[in-house]
Amino acid sequence: MREVLFEHRTAEGQAICIVQGDLTAEAVDAIVNAANEHLAHGGGVAGAISRQGGPAIQRESTAWVREHGPVPTGSAAITSGGILPCRYVIHAVGPVWGSGDEEAKLASAVRSALDLADQYRLRSVSMPGISSGIFGFPKPLCAQVMIRAIRAWLVGHPESSVREVNACNIDAETATVFWHEAEAQLDQK
């Protein structure tokens, strides 16, 4: 079940929403996968997206890496959404905790995902807590960095096709961390 825990609108009417729900069920233009550099979707969010979206997502990811090489940390690639309700999956590679300069790398991954959404003229995007699972990024810091990066990107791109960005996490703990961070950052702005 999808529950919107928090919603904020920028001066230009762009929405930032905190959602507790299944990312693979999001009826948006694109969902963001918390990917690794080789786009090998075995576990965590990536595994769930690959399982729910069917073999096309992994096939297209493998072809992307074969053609372009590994996706550097802090950047993103795009494939179809397979049989998911979204049109596309944007594969954002966040940092492994302890690799150095993690906050900047995570913010870059968020910006790269939103840049791709804009390049493809997409309107709505849902993304999980990138790197906060098996990559070990602390959830409170992840929420802080991601919400700051999303807001800064939207404010800096008022004419973008992107009008809605959801931070969507299936587990109550992560969703609540994002909710409280969004209230702290966005309620007074």
C-alpha positions in Angstrom: 0.0 0.0 0.0 1.3 3.5 -0.9 1.1 6.2 1.7 2.2 9.8 1.1 3.7 10.9 4.4 4.8 14.4 3.4 4.4 16.8 0.5 6.2 20.1 -0.3 5.7 22.3 -3.3 8.3 24.7 -4.6 7.5 28.2 -5.7 7.2 26.8 -9.2 4.7 24.1 -8.2 7.1 21.2 -8.3 6.3 18.5 -5.7 8.7 16.7 -3.4 6.9 13.8 -1.7 7.9 11.3 1.0 6.2 8.0 0.3 6.1 4.7 2.2 5.4 2.0 -0.4 6.7 -0.4 -2.9 9.0 1.4 -5.4 8.3 -1.2 -8.0 4.6 -0.4 -7.9 5.0 3.3 -8.4 2.9 4.6 -11.3 5.4 7.3 -12.3 7.4 8.0 -15.5 10.6 6.6 -14.0 11.8 4.9 -10.8 15.4 5.2 -9.7 17.3 2.0 -9.0 20.0 2.1 -6.3 22.5 0.4 -8.7 26.1 -0.8 -8.6 28.6 0.2 -11.3 28.1 -3.0 -13.3 24.3 -2.7 -13.3 24.1 -6.3 -11.9 20.7 -6.3 -10.2 21.1 -9.2 -7.7 20.0 -7.9 -4.3 18.3 -5.1 -2.4 16.3 -2.6 -4.3 18.0 -3.5 -7.6 17.1 -7.2 -7.2 13.4 -6.3 -6.4 13.2 -4.0 -9.5 14.8 -6.7 -11.7 12.5 -9.5 -10.4 9.3 -7.4 -10.7 10.3 -5.7 -14.0 11.2 -8.9 -15.8 14.3 -10.0 -17.7 14.3 -7.0 -20.1 15.7 -4.7 -17.4 18.8 -6.8 -16.7 19.3 -7.5 -20.4 19.2 -3.8 -21.3 21.5 -3.0 -18.3 24.0 -5.6 -19.4 23.9 -4.2 -23.0 24.4 -0.6 -21.6 27.5 -1.6 -19.6 28.8 -3.6 -22.6 28.5 -0.5 -24.8 29.5 2.3 -22.4 31.5 0.5 -19.6 30.7 0.6 -15.9 28.5 3.4 -14.6 30.8 5.6 -12.4 29.7 6.2 -8.8 27.7 9.5 -8.7 26.3 9.0 -12.2 23.3 7.2 -13.8 22.1 5.2 -16.8 18.6 4.5 -18.1 16.7 1.5 -19.4 13.1 0.7 -20.0 10.8 -0.2 -17.1 10.2 -3.7 -18.5 6.8 -4.8 -17.2 6.8 -2.3 -14.3 4.1 0.4 -14.2 6.8 3.0 -14.9 8.2 3.7 -18.4 11.9 3.8 -17.4 14.3 2.7 -14.7 17.1 5.2 -14.0 20.0 3.3 -12.5 21.8 5.7 -10.1 25.1 4.5 -8.6 25.5 5.8 -5.1 28.6 5.4 -3.0 29.6 2.5 -0.7 29.9 3.9 2.8 33.5 4.2 3.7 34.7 4.8 0.1 35.4 8.5 0.8 33.5 11.7 -0.2 30.2 9.8 0.2 28.0 12.9 0.6 29.2 14.5 -2.6 28.9 11.2 -4.5 25.3 10.6 -3.3 24.3 14.2 -4.2 25.8 13.7 -7.6 23.9 10.4 -8.1 20.6 12.2 -7.3 21.4 15.1 -9.7 22.5 12.6 -12.4 19.2 10.7 -12.1 17.2 14.0 -12.3 19.2 15.2 -15.2 18.4 12.0 -17.1 14.7 12.4 -16.2 14.7 15.9 -17.6 16.7 14.8 -20.7 13.9 12.2 -21.4 11.3 14.8 -20.7 9.8 12.9 -17.8 7.4 14.4 -15.4 7.4 12.1 -12.3 10.2 10.2 -10.6 10.3 8.0 -7.5 13.6 7.1 -5.9 14.6 5.1 -2.8 17.2 5.9 -0.1 20.1 5.4 -2.5 23.1 3.7 -0.8 21.2 3.3 2.5 20.8 -0.4 2.2 23.6 -2.9 1.4 26.0 0.0 0.6 25.8 1.0 4.3 25.1 4.8 4.0 23.6 5.9 7.3 19.8 6.5 6.7 19.6 9.9 8.5 22.5 11.3 6.5 21.2 9.7 3.3 17.8 11.5 3.8 19.5 14.8 4.6 21.8 14.7 1.5 19.1 13.4 -0.9 16.4 15.9 0.1 18.8 18.7 -0.1 20.0 17.6 -3.5 16.4 17.1 -4.8 15.2 20.5 -3.6 18.3 22.2 -5.0 17.9 20.5 -8.4 14.2 21.4 -8.6 14.8 25.1 -7.6 17.7 25.3 -10.1 15.6 23.8 -12.9 12.2 25.6 -12.6 11.4 25.0 -16.3 12.3 21.3 -16.2 9.8 18.7 -17.3 10.2 17.1 -13.9 7.3 18.2 -11.7 7.2 15.5 -9.0 10.0 13.7 -7.2 9.1 11.1 -4.6 11.4 9.6 -2.0 9.8 6.2 -1.9 10.9 3.5 0.6 9.1 0.3 1.5 10.2 0.0 5.1 8.7 2.2 7.8 12.0 3.0 9.4 13.6 4.6 6.2 10.3 6.3 5.2 10.0 7.8 8.6 13.6 9.1 8.6 13.0 10.7 5.2 9.7 12.2 6.5 11.3 13.8 9.5 14.2 15.1 7.4 11.8 16.6 4.9 9.9 18.4 7.6 13.1 19.8 9.0 14.5 21.0 5.7 11.3 21.9 3.7 8.7 23.2 6.2 10.5 26.4 6.9 11.4 27.2 3.3 
